[in-house]
Amino acid sequence: MDLIRLERRDHARSLADLVYATYGLTFHRDWLYDPDKMLALNASGDIVSVVAVEGGQVKGHLALIRPHFDVEDSQGPVVSANVRECGLSIVHPDVRAQGLQAGLALRLSQEAWRLGVRGAILRCVTHHTWSQRSALSMGGTPVALLVGSIPRWVSYDHDDPMEREPLSTVVTWVPVHGAPGVSALARPQAMDWIDASMAPTREDRVRPPAAALLPDESELTATWCGSRRLAQVHVTTVGHDLVDRLADTCRWLIGGHIAHVTVMLPGDQRIVSELHDDLSSLGLFPAGWLPGYLSGGRDALVYQALAWSDLDPDRIHVVGERAQQIRDGVLGGWRRSKMFDPMGAPRKGRVSVKVAS
């Protein structure tokens, strides 16, 4: 079986058939069903796809994705240029449990090294531990837990069709080239459980200095996928109005039937670590952090809001002591956030928005 870059249209066409055979039409990245779009995204570098081909047919796929390559603010892209997500793992049912995913991961790691990326992010589901173990075998370390971040109308061929509880994901960081020098990360005291995940990144971090002056206005960008009821808020500039802006934005999203909101805050701003109680009063609770995720290579401190009511935390399974510390810290924050009910009604406010397909 050949493990090669996706460059030919017949392979892109076969990949679309593989996605359909595995997910039907429920996969949220609908451009996977469009051969020409897939080839264009690979040509631009927004996606780097590796496919397993046998007899002219694509049997597996794995990709490096430029996170939120379609999201920009007034200063340009909000996500760092040298961070990638590793995902879109698809293996044909006929060749599963034969080491194909590991082979694709090894081939893709060669591409990551060639591209000079700082590191890769993997999102591993928690209703089983296979993908988590695979990520750990690649040298990954867990850095965040997104609770209830995948709705169950995204179906897999081996799933119980009656299952409706949303899935949670452990976010794992796999260092590739790393970053020189020292990074700044403002860690709230209530999130000391993330300390254990810092050393394996092989990068030095210090507490940032206090900002002399903050601007009056924050800048943030909200994107959402209505079919999955998920949204992300990227904060690129922290101003005096940050808490009010996040309150308006998250209420607007939750009021619009979004079920999970992820908030990315710039970790190099000390004021962010001092707003933990204010964010908790909004119903936001910690998820963890992402190394070098934001533009300029800044770490992101990650919070989340959850509107699901049918979530059973006992079904969130993680692997290893570091992941367990993150799980305990995140679920503790989630339970405390349930004491507040700030997201009940949508409110008018200044919201910078862009719909994500």
C-alpha positions as CSV (number, residue, x, y, z in Angstrom):
1,M,0.0,0.0,0.0
2,D,1.4,3.4,-1.0
3,L,1.4,6.3,1.5
4,I,1.5,9.5,-0.6
5,R,0.5,13.1,-0.8
6,L,-3.0,13.8,-2.2
7,E,-2.2,15.4,-5.6
8,R,-4.4,13.5,-8.1
9,R,-8.0,14.1,-8.8
10,D,-8.8,10.4,-9.1
11,H,-7.4,9.9,-5.6
12,A,-9.5,12.9,-4.3
13,R,-12.6,11.3,-5.9
14,S,-11.8,8.0,-4.2
15,L,-11.3,9.8,-0.9
16,A,-14.8,11.3,-1.2
17,D,-16.2,7.8,-1.6
18,L,-14.2,6.6,1.4
19,V,-15.7,9.5,3.5
20,Y,-19.2,8.5,2.4
21,A,-18.6,4.8,3.1
22,T,-17.4,5.7,6.7
23,Y,-19.6,8.6,7.7
24,G,-22.4,8.8,5.2
25,L,-23.1,12.5,4.7
26,T,-22.7,13.5,8.4
27,F,-19.1,14.5,8.3
28,H,-18.9,18.2,9.2
29,R,-16.0,19.1,6.9
30,D,-18.1,19.0,3.8
31,W,-15.3,19.9,1.5
32,L,-14.0,16.3,2.0
33,Y,-16.8,15.3,-0.4
34,D,-15.6,17.8,-3.0
35,P,-12.5,16.5,-4.9
36,D,-11.7,19.9,-6.5
37,K,-11.9,21.7,-3.2
38,M,-9.7,19.2,-1.5
39,L,-7.1,19.5,-4.2
40,A,-7.3,23.3,-3.9
41,L,-6.9,23.3,-0.2
42,N,-3.8,21.0,-0.5
43,A,-2.3,23.2,-3.2
44,S,-2.7,26.3,-0.9
45,G,-1.1,24.5,2.0
46,D,-4.2,25.0,4.2
47,I,-4.3,21.2,4.3
48,V,-1.6,18.7,3.8
49,S,-3.2,15.3,3.1
50,V,-1.6,11.9,3.1
51,V,-3.5,9.0,1.6
52,A,-3.1,5.3,1.6
53,V,-3.7,3.9,-1.9
54,E,-4.1,0.3,-2.9
55,G,-5.1,-0.7,-6.4
56,G,-5.9,2.8,-7.3
57,Q,-8.4,3.2,-4.4
58,V,-7.9,5.3,-1.3
59,K,-8.1,3.2,1.8
60,G,-7.0,5.8,4.4
61,H,-6.5,9.5,5.0
62,L,-4.8,11.7,7.6
63,A,-4.0,15.4,7.3
64,L,-2.3,18.4,8.8
65,I,-4.7,21.3,8.9
66,R,-3.9,25.0,9.4
67,P,-6.3,25.7,12.3
68,H,-9.1,28.1,11.3
69,F,-7.4,29.1,8.1
70,D,-10.5,31.0,7.1
71,V,-10.7,33.2,10.3
72,E,-9.1,36.7,10.3
73,D,-9.5,39.9,12.3
74,S,-8.3,43.5,11.5
75,Q,-4.7,42.4,11.9
76,G,-4.9,39.3,9.7
77,P,-5.1,35.5,10.6
78,V,-5.9,34.9,14.3
79,V,-4.0,31.6,14.4
80,S,-0.3,31.0,14.3
81,A,1.1,30.1,10.9
82,N,3.4,27.3,12.1
83,V,0.9,25.3,14.2
84,R,-1.2,22.5,12.6
85,E,-4.0,20.3,13.7
86,C,-3.6,16.6,12.9
87,G,-6.9,15.0,12.0
88,L,-9.4,13.9,9.5
89,S,-8.3,10.4,10.2
90,I,-10.3,8.0,8.0
91,V,-9.6,4.3,7.5
92,H,-11.7,2.0,5.4
93,P,-13.6,-0.6,7.5
94,D,-12.0,-3.4,5.5
95,V,-8.4,-2.5,6.6
96,R,-8.8,-1.4,10.1
97,A,-6.7,-2.8,13.0
98,Q,-3.8,-3.4,10.5
99,G,-1.6,-0.5,11.5
100,L,-2.6,1.7,8.7
101,Q,-3.3,4.8,10.9
102,A,0.2,4.5,12.5
103,G,1.7,4.3,9.0
104,L,-0.2,7.4,7.9
105,A,0.9,9.2,11.1
106,L,4.6,8.4,10.4
107,R,4.3,9.6,6.8
108,L,2.6,12.8,7.9
109,S,5.2,13.5,10.6
110,Q,7.8,13.6,7.8
111,E,5.7,16.3,6.1
112,A,5.4,18.2,9.4
113,W,9.1,18.2,9.9
114,R,9.7,19.3,6.3
115,L,7.2,22.2,6.8
116,G,9.0,23.4,9.9
117,V,5.9,23.5,12.1
118,R,6.3,24.2,15.8
119,G,3.8,21.4,16.8
120,A,0.6,19.7,16.0
121,I,-2.7,19.5,17.8
122,L,-4.7,16.2,18.0
123,R,-8.3,16.0,19.2
124,C,-8.9,12.6,20.7
125,V,-12.4,11.4,21.7
126,T,-13.0,10.1,25.2
127,H,-15.7,7.5,24.8
128,H,-12.8,5.2,24.0
129,T,-9.0,5.5,24.4
130,W,-7.6,4.2,21.1
131,S,-6.9,7.6,19.6
132,Q,-5.5,8.9,22.9
133,R,-3.0,6.0,23.0
134,S,-2.0,6.7,19.4
135,A,-1.4,10.4,20.2
136,L,0.7,9.5,23.2
137,S,2.8,7.1,21.1
138,M,3.6,10.0,18.8
139,G,5.1,11.9,21.7
140,G,2.0,13.9,22.5
141,T,1.0,15.4,25.8
142,P,-2.6,16.3,26.8
143,V,-3.1,20.0,27.2
144,A,-6.9,20.5,27.3
145,L,-10.3,18.8,27.6
146,L,-13.2,20.0,25.6
147,V,-16.4,18.8,27.3
148,G,-19.3,17.8,25.1
149,S,-17.6,19.2,22.0
150,I,-18.9,16.7,19.4
151,P,-22.7,16.2,19.0
152,R,-23.9,12.6,18.5
153,W,-25.6,13.2,15.2
154,V,-22.1,12.9,13.8
155,S,-22.3,9.2,13.4
156,Y,-19.7,6.4,12.9
157,D,-20.5,3.1,11.3
158,H,-19.8,1.2,14.6
159,D,-21.9,3.5,16.8
160,D,-25.2,2.7,18.5
161,P,-27.7,4.7,16.4
162,M,-29.7,5.4,19.6
163,E,-26.7,7.1,21.3
164,R,-27.3,10.8,21.8
165,E,-24.8,11.9,24.5
166,P,-22.3,14.4,23.1
167,L,-18.6,13.3,23.0
168,S,-15.8,15.0,24.7
169,T,-12.2,15.4,23.3
170,V,-8.8,15.4,24.9
171,V,-6.6,17.9,23.1
172,T,-3.1,16.6,22.7
173,W,0.0,18.6,21.7
174,V,2.8,16.9,19.7
175,P,6.0,19.0,19.5
176,V,7.8,19.0,16.2
177,H,10.4,21.7,15.9
178,G,9.5,23.6,19.1
179,A,10.1,27.4,19.6
180,P,13.3,29.1,20.6
181,G,13.5,31.4,23.6
182,V,11.0,31.7,26.4
183,S,7.2,32.0,26.0
184,A,4.9,33.8,28.4
185,L,1.8,32.1,29.8
186,A,-0.5,33.6,32.4
187,R,-1.9,30.7,34.4
188,P,-4.8,31.4,36.8
189,Q,-4.2,29.9,40.3
190,A,-7.4,27.8,39.8
191,M,-5.7,26.2,36.8
192,D,-2.5,24.9,38.4
193,W,-3.4,21.5,37.1
194,I,-2.0,22.5,33.7
195,D,1.6,22.8,35.0
196,A,2.2,19.1,34.5
197,S,1.6,19.4,30.8
198,M,4.1,22.2,30.3
199,A,7.4,20.3,30.7
200,P,6.8,17.8,27.9
201,T,6.4,20.6,25.3
202,R,10.2,21.1,25.6
203,E,9.8,24.9,25.7
204,D,10.4,27.3,28.6
205,R,7.6,29.5,30.0
206,V,7.5,32.3,32.4
207,R,4.7,34.4,33.9
208,P,4.2,37.5,31.8
209,P,4.7,41.0,33.2
210,A,1.7,43.2,34.0
211,A,0.6,45.4,31.1
212,A,1.2,49.0,31.7
213,L,-2.0,50.1,29.9
214,L,-4.9,48.2,28.4
215,P,-6.9,49.6,25.5
216,D,-10.5,50.4,26.2
217,E,-11.9,47.9,23.6
218,S,-11.1,44.3,23.2
219,E,-11.0,42.6,19.8
220,L,-12.5,39.2,19.2
221,T,-13.8,37.0,16.4
222,A,-16.6,34.5,16.8
223,T,-17.2,31.6,14.3
224,W,-19.7,28.9,14.4
225,C,-20.9,25.7,12.7
226,G,-24.7,25.6,13.0
227,S,-25.0,22.0,12.0
228,R,-22.8,20.9,14.9
229,R,-24.0,23.7,17.3
230,L,-20.4,24.5,18.0
231,A,-18.7,27.9,18.2
232,Q,-15.2,29.3,18.8
233,V,-14.3,32.8,20.1
234,H,-10.8,34.0,19.4
235,V,-9.7,37.0,21.6
236,T,-6.8,38.8,19.9
237,T,-6.8,42.0,21.9
238,V,-7.6,42.3,25.6
239,G,-9.2,45.5,26.7
240,H,-11.0,46.9,29.7
241,D,-14.3,45.6,28.3
242,L,-13.3,42.0,27.8
243,V,-15.6,40.4,30.3
244,D,-18.6,42.4,29.0
245,R,-17.7,41.6,25.4
246,L,-17.4,37.9,26.2
247,A,-20.7,38.0,28.1
248,D,-22.5,39.5,25.2
249,T,-20.9,37.2,22.6
250,C,-21.5,34.0,24.5
251,R,-25.0,34.8,25.4
252,W,-25.7,35.6,21.8
253,L,-24.2,32.3,20.7
254,I,-25.9,30.2,23.3
255,G,-29.1,32.0,22.7
256,G,-28.8,31.1,19.1
257,H,-28.9,27.4,20.0
258,I,-25.1,26.9,20.0
259,A,-24.4,24.1,22.5
260,H,-20.6,24.4,23.0
261,V,-18.5,27.5,22.9
262,T,-14.7,27.4,23.1
263,V,-12.9,30.7,24.0
264,M,-9.3,31.2,23.1
265,L,-7.6,33.9,25.2
266,P,-4.0,35.3,24.7
267,G,-1.9,33.7,27.3
268,D,0.8,36.4,27.2
269,Q,-1.6,38.9,29.0
270,R,-1.3,38.7,32.8
271,I,-4.7,40.3,33.1
272,V,-6.3,37.2,31.7
273,S,-5.1,35.1,34.7
274,E,-6.8,37.7,37.0
275,L,-10.2,37.4,35.4
276,H,-10.9,33.7,36.3
277,D,-13.6,34.5,38.8
278,D,-15.3,36.9,36.4
279,L,-15.2,34.4,33.6
280,S,-16.6,31.7,35.9
281,S,-19.5,34.0,36.8
282,L,-20.4,34.0,33.1
283,G,-20.6,30.2,33.1
284,L,-17.3,29.8,31.4
285,F,-15.0,27.1,32.8
286,P,-11.4,26.1,32.0
287,A,-10.5,23.7,29.3
288,G,-6.7,24.0,29.4
289,W,-4.2,25.7,27.1
290,L,-2.7,25.4,23.6
291,P,1.0,26.1,23.0
292,G,1.8,28.7,20.3
293,Y,-1.7,28.6,19.0
294,L,-2.5,32.3,18.4
295,S,-0.9,34.7,15.9
296,G,2.7,35.6,16.7
297,G,3.2,32.2,18.3
298,R,1.4,33.2,21.6
299,D,0.0,30.5,23.8
300,A,-3.8,30.4,24.2
301,L,-5.5,29.9,27.5
302,V,-8.8,28.0,26.8
303,Y,-12.2,28.3,28.4
304,Q,-15.5,26.8,27.4
305,A,-19.2,27.1,27.9
306,L,-21.6,24.1,27.6
307,A,-25.3,24.0,27.0
308,W,-25.8,20.3,26.9
309,S,-27.9,18.8,29.7
310,D,-27.4,15.1,29.0
311,L,-23.7,14.8,29.7
312,D,-22.4,12.0,31.9
313,P,-18.9,12.8,33.1
314,D,-18.3,9.2,34.1
315,R,-18.2,8.3,30.4
316,I,-15.2,10.6,29.8
317,H,-12.2,8.2,29.8
318,V,-8.7,9.5,29.6
319,V,-5.2,7.9,29.5
320,G,-2.3,8.7,31.9
321,E,-1.8,10.8,35.0
322,R,-1.5,14.2,33.1
323,A,-4.8,13.7,31.3
324,Q,-6.4,12.6,34.6
325,Q,-5.3,15.9,36.3
326,I,-6.7,17.9,33.4
327,R,-10.0,15.9,33.5
328,D,-10.4,16.4,37.3
329,G,-9.6,20.2,37.0
330,V,-11.9,20.7,34.0
331,L,-14.9,18.8,35.4
332,G,-14.4,20.5,38.8
333,G,-14.7,23.9,36.9
334,W,-17.7,22.6,35.0
335,R,-19.6,21.6,38.2
336,R,-18.9,25.0,39.7
337,S,-20.1,26.8,36.5
338,K,-23.4,25.1,36.8
339,M,-24.1,27.2,39.9
340,F,-24.5,30.1,37.5
341,D,-27.2,30.7,34.8
342,P,-25.9,33.6,32.8
343,M,-26.5,32.3,29.3
344,G,-30.2,31.9,29.5
345,A,-31.4,34.7,27.1
346,P,-29.8,36.1,24.0
347,R,-28.7,39.8,24.3
348,K,-27.9,42.4,21.8
349,G,-24.3,43.5,21.7
350,R,-21.3,44.2,19.5
351,V,-20.3,40.8,18.1
352,S,-17.7,40.2,15.4
353,V,-18.9,37.1,13.7
354,K,-18.2,34.8,10.8
355,V,-20.0,31.6,9.9
356,A,-17.8,28.6,9.6
357,S,-18.9,25.9,7.2
